[in-house]
Amino acid sequence: MRTSRVAVSLAAGLIAAPVAAQDYSWQPDRPINIIVPWSAGGSTDQVTRVVAPIIEEALGTEVVVVNQPGASGSTGTKAALDAPRDGYTWTANAIANNATYAVTGLVEDTSIEDYHIYLHVANVPLVSVNADTEYRSFGELLSAMEEGPVTVGTAGINSSGGMALAALKEGADGELGGARMITYDGGNPAVIAAASGEVDMTTQLAVEQTEMIRAGRLRPLAVLSDSALEVEGIDPVPPITDFLPEFEVAADYFGVFIPVGAPDEVYETMDQVWQDHVMNSEELKTYANDRGAVFAPDYGEAALEKAMPVVISEACARVERGEAVIDPSEIGIDCPSE
């Protein structure tokens, strides 16, 4: 296991009082680009567009969100890693993706140690069907997925929706052979496909589905959590553990990631910006409450510790499903022994 290079100034951040933008040690002199490796409108894109203006106001510098989808998010991720390490090109994603791309070979020779971590929300996958389908309960849908065909719209195998579908199959002892995944360039087009009837259902994140549920286009049947999903304007959605009691759930943390190698003042400043502005942001709280996400900002080692359960879960699941091209231990992720 490599020695962690995730640098933080957590202790300093906890005792420092908020400071004016001009007093930060790093003062950007040109726009900052945040590469979202998924299409517009999806979960990563949504929350990044909430967080970007907060950072922009704090730094007094334009923060540009750039959508660069492809290959289950790996295309844009690699573009961020290949950019000059000057602090002006970041990326955004679910942390489990950035931490495990190397396991499946989508981005070679990388791990979460290649980034400084800034988390903002945790998301939950939601199993929903097109409102015109016959499925009224998750139990009915499970039976249909055993026989098939049932088409499932996701943003690809490495997306939250793709991983949720794989987890469902595992939780049902591999008996959902009738479920056929149809992939799209992001969560938003996958959800639209389900809402329009192009596919029967989707397993993408709740934040990507809430508007279509409120509009009566999707019918939510279960949330991949151990507690019900309660969002204003939507009836409570029962947890997956009501149907599959042994189903293992881990919070799916999302964030902004700055590749290592930039000047130290970049990370020192962003640690302080996160502490001063993001960790108490009313805009971010409102987004989370309205969309069915969990307000959970953190950064550095504390963020990594919080997110490690989902990182380990996703990496080791790749091994169990035969999708891994390298052992997770090669990038510092130890799977639990049987």
C-alpha positions as CSV (number, residue, x, y, z in Angstrom):
1,M,0.0,0.0,0.0
2,R,1.4,3.4,-1.0
3,T,1.8,6.0,1.7
4,S,-1.1,8.4,1.5
5,R,-0.4,11.8,-0.1
6,V,-3.8,13.3,0.8
7,A,-2.6,16.5,2.4
8,V,-4.8,18.5,4.7
9,S,-4.6,21.4,7.1
10,L,-7.6,20.1,9.1
11,A,-6.4,21.2,12.5
12,A,-5.7,24.7,11.2
13,G,-9.1,24.8,9.5
14,L,-10.9,23.9,12.6
15,I,-9.5,26.8,14.6
16,A,-9.2,29.5,12.0
17,A,-11.9,32.1,11.7
18,P,-13.4,32.9,8.3
19,V,-11.2,35.3,6.3
20,A,-11.9,37.6,3.4
21,A,-11.2,36.2,-0.1
22,Q,-8.3,38.5,-0.6
23,D,-6.6,37.1,2.5
24,Y,-6.4,33.5,1.2
25,S,-2.8,32.4,0.5
26,W,-3.8,31.5,-3.1
27,Q,-5.2,34.2,-5.3
28,P,-6.1,32.7,-8.7
29,D,-5.4,34.9,-11.7
30,R,-7.6,33.1,-14.2
31,P,-10.7,30.9,-14.4
32,I,-10.7,27.5,-12.7
33,N,-12.2,24.6,-14.6
34,I,-14.0,21.7,-12.9
35,I,-14.4,18.8,-15.3
36,V,-17.6,16.9,-14.7
37,P,-17.1,13.5,-16.5
38,W,-20.8,13.0,-17.1
39,S,-23.4,14.8,-19.2
40,A,-25.3,17.9,-18.0
41,G,-28.2,17.4,-15.6
42,G,-27.0,14.3,-13.8
43,S,-26.1,14.0,-10.1
44,T,-22.5,15.1,-10.4
45,D,-23.4,18.0,-12.7
46,Q,-26.2,19.2,-10.5
47,V,-24.3,19.5,-7.3
48,T,-21.2,20.8,-8.9
49,R,-23.2,23.7,-10.3
50,V,-24.4,24.4,-6.8
51,V,-20.9,24.3,-5.3
52,A,-19.1,26.2,-8.1
53,P,-20.7,29.6,-7.4
54,I,-19.8,29.2,-3.7
55,I,-16.2,28.7,-4.5
56,E,-16.3,31.5,-7.1
57,E,-17.6,34.0,-4.6
58,A,-15.0,33.0,-2.0
59,L,-12.1,33.3,-4.4
60,G,-13.3,36.1,-6.5
61,T,-12.4,34.1,-9.6
62,E,-14.7,32.5,-12.3
63,V,-15.2,28.7,-11.8
64,V,-16.3,27.0,-15.0
65,V,-18.1,23.6,-15.0
66,V,-17.0,21.6,-18.1
67,N,-19.0,18.5,-19.0
68,Q,-16.8,15.9,-20.6
69,P,-18.7,12.5,-20.6
70,G,-17.6,9.2,-21.9
71,A,-16.5,5.7,-20.8
72,S,-18.4,5.6,-17.5
73,G,-16.8,8.9,-16.4
74,S,-13.2,7.9,-17.1
75,T,-12.7,10.2,-20.2
76,G,-13.2,13.4,-18.3
77,T,-11.4,12.1,-15.2
78,K,-8.3,11.2,-17.3
79,A,-8.4,14.7,-18.9
80,A,-8.2,16.3,-15.4
81,L,-5.3,14.0,-14.5
82,D,-3.5,14.8,-17.7
83,A,-3.9,18.6,-17.4
84,P,-1.1,20.7,-16.0
85,R,-0.9,20.4,-12.2
86,D,-1.2,24.1,-11.6
87,G,-4.4,24.1,-9.5
88,Y,-6.6,25.4,-12.3
89,T,-8.1,22.0,-13.5
90,W,-10.2,20.0,-11.1
91,T,-12.7,17.2,-11.5
92,A,-15.9,16.2,-9.7
93,N,-17.5,12.7,-9.2
94,A,-18.6,10.1,-6.7
95,I,-15.5,9.3,-4.7
96,A,-15.9,5.6,-5.3
97,N,-15.3,6.2,-9.0
98,N,-12.1,8.2,-8.7
99,A,-10.9,5.6,-6.2
100,T,-11.6,2.6,-8.3
101,Y,-11.1,3.4,-12.0
102,A,-7.8,1.6,-12.0
103,V,-9.4,-1.6,-10.6
104,T,-11.4,-2.0,-13.8
105,G,-8.7,-0.5,-16.1
106,L,-10.7,2.5,-17.2
107,V,-8.0,4.8,-16.0
108,E,-4.6,3.1,-15.4
109,D,-2.2,3.7,-12.6
110,T,-4.4,6.0,-10.5
111,S,-6.0,5.9,-7.1
112,I,-7.7,8.3,-4.6
113,E,-4.2,9.3,-3.5
114,D,-3.9,11.3,-6.7
115,Y,-6.3,13.9,-5.4
116,H,-7.0,16.3,-2.5
117,I,-10.6,15.5,-1.5
118,Y,-13.5,17.9,-1.0
119,L,-16.8,16.2,-0.3
120,H,-20.2,17.9,-0.3
121,V,-23.1,15.5,-0.3
122,A,-23.9,11.8,-0.1
123,N,-26.4,10.3,-2.6
124,V,-28.6,7.2,-2.6
125,P,-29.6,5.1,-5.7
126,L,-33.3,4.8,-6.3
127,V,-35.1,2.0,-8.1
128,S,-37.9,3.6,-10.2
129,V,-40.0,2.4,-13.1
130,N,-41.7,4.2,-15.9
131,A,-45.1,5.3,-14.5
132,D,-47.0,3.4,-17.3
133,T,-45.5,0.0,-16.4
134,E,-47.5,-2.6,-14.5
135,Y,-45.0,-2.7,-11.6
136,R,-46.6,-1.3,-8.4
137,S,-44.2,-2.8,-5.8
138,F,-40.5,-3.7,-5.6
139,G,-41.5,-7.3,-5.0
140,E,-43.4,-7.3,-8.4
141,L,-40.4,-5.8,-10.1
142,L,-38.0,-8.3,-8.6
143,S,-40.1,-11.2,-10.0
144,A,-40.1,-9.6,-13.4
145,M,-36.4,-9.0,-13.4
146,E,-35.9,-12.7,-12.7
147,E,-37.7,-13.7,-15.9
148,G,-37.2,-10.6,-18.1
149,P,-36.7,-8.9,-20.2
150,V,-36.6,-5.7,-18.1
151,T,-34.5,-2.9,-19.5
152,V,-32.6,-0.7,-17.0
153,G,-31.3,2.7,-17.9
154,T,-28.0,3.7,-16.3
155,A,-25.0,5.9,-17.0
156,G,-22.8,2.7,-17.4
157,I,-21.2,0.0,-15.3
158,N,-19.1,2.4,-13.3
159,S,-21.9,4.9,-12.6
160,S,-23.9,4.9,-9.4
161,G,-26.8,3.4,-11.4
162,G,-24.7,0.7,-12.9
163,M,-23.2,-0.2,-9.5
164,A,-26.6,-0.2,-7.9
165,L,-27.9,-2.6,-10.5
166,A,-25.0,-4.9,-9.9
167,A,-25.5,-4.7,-6.2
168,L,-29.2,-5.6,-6.7
169,K,-28.2,-8.7,-8.6
170,E,-25.8,-9.7,-5.9
171,G,-28.4,-9.0,-3.2
172,A,-30.9,-11.2,-5.0
173,D,-28.3,-14.0,-5.2
174,G,-27.7,-13.4,-8.9
175,E,-31.3,-14.3,-9.9
176,L,-32.1,-11.1,-11.8
177,G,-30.9,-12.4,-15.1
178,G,-33.8,-10.9,-17.0
179,A,-32.6,-7.3,-16.2
180,R,-30.7,-5.9,-19.2
181,M,-28.7,-2.7,-18.7
182,I,-28.9,0.1,-21.4
183,T,-26.2,2.7,-21.0
184,Y,-26.3,6.4,-21.5
185,D,-23.7,9.2,-21.3
186,G,-25.0,10.3,-17.9
187,G,-27.6,9.9,-15.2
188,N,-29.9,12.6,-16.6
189,P,-30.3,10.9,-20.1
190,A,-30.7,7.5,-18.3
191,V,-33.5,8.9,-16.2
192,I,-35.2,10.6,-19.1
193,A,-35.1,7.3,-21.0
194,A,-37.0,5.7,-18.1
195,A,-39.5,8.5,-17.9
196,S,-40.2,8.4,-21.6
197,G,-40.6,4.7,-21.7
198,E,-37.5,4.0,-23.8
199,V,-36.4,1.7,-20.9
200,D,-38.6,0.1,-18.2
201,M,-36.7,1.4,-15.2
202,T,-33.6,3.1,-13.8
203,T,-31.4,2.7,-10.8
204,Q,-29.8,6.1,-10.9
205,L,-29.5,8.4,-7.9
206,A,-32.5,10.0,-6.2
207,V,-31.3,13.5,-7.0
208,E,-31.5,12.7,-10.7
209,Q,-35.1,11.3,-10.4
210,T,-37.0,13.6,-8.0
211,E,-38.3,16.0,-10.6
212,M,-39.6,13.2,-12.9
213,I,-41.2,11.5,-9.8
214,R,-42.9,14.8,-8.8
215,A,-44.1,15.1,-12.4
216,G,-45.7,11.6,-12.3
217,R,-43.3,10.2,-15.0
218,L,-41.5,7.8,-12.7
219,R,-42.8,5.5,-9.9
220,P,-40.2,5.0,-7.2
221,L,-40.3,1.5,-5.6
222,A,-37.2,1.2,-3.3
223,V,-34.2,3.2,-2.2
224,L,-30.8,1.6,-1.7
225,S,-30.6,2.5,1.9
226,D,-31.5,1.1,5.3
227,S,-34.0,3.9,5.9
228,A,-36.9,5.3,3.9
229,L,-36.3,8.2,1.5
230,E,-38.4,11.2,2.5
231,V,-38.4,14.2,0.1
232,E,-40.9,17.0,0.0
233,G,-43.6,16.4,-2.5
234,I,-43.0,12.6,-2.8
235,D,-44.4,9.8,-0.7
236,P,-41.8,8.1,1.4
237,V,-39.9,5.4,-0.5
238,P,-39.3,2.2,1.4
239,P,-35.7,1.0,2.0
240,I,-34.2,-1.9,0.1
241,T,-33.7,-3.7,3.4
242,D,-37.5,-4.1,3.7
243,F,-37.3,-6.5,0.7
244,L,-33.7,-7.8,0.9
245,P,-32.8,-7.7,4.7
246,E,-29.1,-8.7,4.1
247,F,-28.5,-6.1,1.5
248,E,-25.3,-4.1,2.4
249,V,-25.6,-0.3,2.0
250,A,-22.8,2.3,2.1
251,A,-23.3,6.1,1.7
252,D,-22.2,7.2,-1.8
253,Y,-20.2,10.4,-1.2
254,F,-19.7,13.0,-4.0
255,G,-17.2,15.8,-4.2
256,V,-14.6,17.9,-6.0
257,F,-11.1,16.5,-6.4
258,I,-8.0,18.6,-7.1
259,P,-5.1,16.5,-8.6
260,V,-1.9,16.5,-6.5
261,G,1.1,18.4,-7.7
262,A,-0.1,21.9,-7.6
263,P,1.4,24.5,-5.3
264,D,0.7,24.0,-1.6
265,E,-1.2,27.2,-1.3
266,V,-3.9,25.9,-3.7
267,Y,-4.8,23.1,-1.2
268,E,-4.4,25.3,1.9
269,T,-6.7,27.9,0.4
270,M,-9.3,25.3,-0.7
271,D,-9.2,23.7,2.8
272,Q,-10.1,27.1,4.2
273,V,-12.7,27.8,1.6
274,W,-14.4,24.5,2.3
275,Q,-14.4,25.3,6.0
276,D,-15.5,28.9,5.7
277,H,-18.1,28.6,3.0
278,V,-19.1,25.1,1.9
279,M,-19.5,23.3,5.2
280,N,-22.2,25.8,6.3
281,S,-23.7,26.6,2.9
282,E,-27.4,27.2,3.0
283,E,-27.6,26.8,-0.8
284,L,-26.1,23.3,-0.6
285,K,-28.4,22.4,2.3
286,T,-31.4,23.5,0.3
287,Y,-30.3,21.5,-2.7
288,A,-29.7,18.3,-0.6
289,N,-33.1,18.6,1.2
290,D,-35.0,19.3,-2.1
291,R,-33.4,16.5,-4.1
292,G,-33.1,13.7,-1.5
293,A,-29.3,14.0,-0.9
294,V,-27.5,14.1,2.5
295,F,-25.7,17.3,3.3
296,A,-22.2,16.0,4.3
297,P,-19.4,18.3,3.4
298,D,-15.9,17.5,4.6
299,Y,-12.3,17.5,3.3
300,G,-8.9,15.9,3.5
301,E,-8.2,12.9,5.7
302,A,-11.6,13.3,7.5
303,A,-13.4,13.1,4.2
304,L,-11.4,10.0,3.1
305,E,-12.1,8.2,6.4
306,K,-15.8,9.0,6.0
307,A,-16.0,7.7,2.5
308,M,-13.8,4.6,2.7
309,P,-16.7,2.2,3.3
310,V,-18.2,2.9,-0.1
311,V,-14.7,2.9,-1.7
312,I,-13.9,-0.6,-0.3
313,S,-17.4,-1.8,-1.1
314,E,-17.2,-0.8,-4.8
315,A,-13.6,-1.9,-5.3
316,C,-14.2,-5.4,-3.8
317,A,-17.5,-5.8,-5.6
318,R,-15.6,-5.4,-8.8
319,V,-13.4,-8.4,-7.8
320,E,-16.4,-10.5,-6.9
321,R,-18.1,-9.8,-10.2
322,G,-15.0,-10.6,-12.2
323,E,-14.7,-7.0,-13.5
324,A,-11.3,-6.2,-11.9
325,V,-8.1,-6.1,-13.9
326,I,-5.9,-5.4,-10.9
327,D,-6.2,-6.4,-7.3
328,P,-7.5,-3.4,-5.2
329,S,-4.6,-4.0,-2.8
330,E,-2.3,-2.6,-5.5
331,I,-3.9,0.8,-5.0
332,G,-4.2,0.6,-1.2
333,I,-7.7,-0.9,-0.9
334,D,-7.8,-4.1,1.2
335,C,-10.9,-6.3,0.7
336,P,-12.2,-8.0,3.8
337,S,-11.4,-11.7,4.0
338,E,-14.2,-14.2,3.9
